[in-house]
Amino acid sequence: MSGKYLGMPAVLAVIALLLLASPSRAEDRVPVPAACRELAERAGIPLTLTPAEAERAIAYIRVMVSDDPAVARCRLALRNH
């Protein structure tokens, strides 16, 4: 597997991380940044996450290796967030 492209395994890993997060009350949810919504929609992830889900997703996006412009936009938005 190439170090530059993770593709579907990366999307599946994000989904798996989010599914492992414990459920939370609705008012404890945070919105996905606008620059990351394309990735969330591709992965079938809700546009609001629990704080634990958000932390896992942010950590994964920061270490993910990809040439996908959507990943670059999301990573930039997270740096400025």
C-alpha positions in Angstrom: 0.0 0.0 0.0 1.3 3.4 -0.9 2.2 5.8 1.9 0.5 8.7 0.0 -3.0 7.2 -0.4 -5.1 5.5 2.2 -8.4 5.8 0.4 -11.3 3.7 1.6 -9.4 2.1 4.5 -8.9 5.6 6.0 -12.6 6.3 5.7 -13.5 3.0 7.3 -11.0 3.7 10.2 -12.7 7.1 10.8 -16.1 5.4 10.9 -14.8 2.7 13.2 -13.4 5.3 15.6 -16.7 7.2 15.7 -18.7 4.0 16.2 -16.6 3.2 19.3 -17.4 6.5 21.0 -19.9 6.2 23.7 -23.3 7.9 23.1 -23.9 11.3 24.6 -26.8 13.7 25.2 -27.9 15.8 22.2 -26.8 19.1 23.7 -23.2 17.8 24.2 -22.6 17.6 20.4 -20.4 19.9 18.4 -20.7 20.7 14.6 -18.3 19.4 12.1 -16.4 22.4 10.6 -17.7 23.5 7.2 -14.3 22.6 5.5 -14.6 19.0 6.8 -18.2 18.4 5.8 -17.3 16.8 2.5 -15.1 14.2 4.2 -17.8 13.6 6.8 -20.5 13.1 4.1 -18.3 10.8 2.1 -17.7 8.6 5.2 -21.4 8.8 6.2 -20.5 10.5 9.5 -23.1 12.8 11.1 -22.5 16.5 10.9 -22.5 16.8 14.7 -20.3 14.8 16.9 -19.8 14.2 20.6 -16.7 15.8 22.0 -15.0 12.4 22.2 -15.8 11.6 18.6 -14.6 15.1 17.5 -11.3 14.6 19.3 -10.7 11.2 17.7 -11.6 12.5 14.2 -9.3 15.5 14.6 -6.4 13.3 15.8 -7.0 11.0 12.8 -7.2 13.9 10.2 -4.0 15.4 11.6 -1.9 12.2 11.0 -3.7 11.0 7.9 -1.5 10.9 4.8 -3.5 11.8 1.6 -3.2 13.9 -1.5 -7.0 14.5 -1.4 -7.8 18.2 -1.5 -10.7 17.7 0.9 -8.3 16.4 3.5 -6.0 19.4 3.0 -8.9 21.8 3.4 -10.1 20.1 6.6 -6.6 19.9 8.1 -6.1 23.6 7.4 -9.5 24.5 9.0 -8.6 22.4 12.1 -5.3 24.3 12.5 -7.1 27.6 12.5 -9.8 26.3 14.8 
